[in-house]
């Protein structure tokens, strides 16, 4: 997928990013349910951006979710572009309708350098982002508190949103952030 193959600019876009297996597909399913229609992707390939349009009641595109390829299998590199397809950085840097990057980190796994690199890069690009800690249903109350604190410290964040695609914890809060980023009044 080359930059010129991105869909034409339209509704506000939200990008979803995370290491492979972080729970991105599960969260996207929970967020969109039956409400989305896939508008663009390259069949049979996982290393592409999948764009999903969310429609309003009049079947008009209300917002677009961009599901970016999972990263993290490549060994730690100086640039996030190593081990990531070349179109990712141009997409994140230049897509003018991109309103918010949702960065997923696994609450059951200590801070990973690849996550840190992505977040530092988004900071340098001055992209609006939110970090969500996935699969929190797997942790007890104390474990959850400890893990979230460690991730916040390691990634130098003011806030991290605990979420579970399984139980729905945090989903409402994430929707509120997404709607606000898209200028939706809810
Ligand atoms: P992706 O590679 O980032 O798209 O990750 P998936 O959504 O395919 O999830 C990876 C694994 O984590 C699967 O076995 C899921 O069932 C599991 N998983 C995803 N989200 C959750 C969650 O909220 N809670 C629990 N307990 N497991 C989850």
Boltz pocket constraint, residues with backbone or C-beta under 6 A from the ligand:
constraints:
  - pocket:
      binder: B
      contacts: [[A, 18], [A, 19], [A, 20], [A, 21], [A, 22], [A, 23], [A, 24], [A, 25], [A, 26], [A, 27], [A, 70], [A, 134], [A, 135], [A, 136], [A, 137], [A, 138], [A, 163], [A, 164], [A, 165], [A, 166], [A, 167]]
      max_distance: 6.0
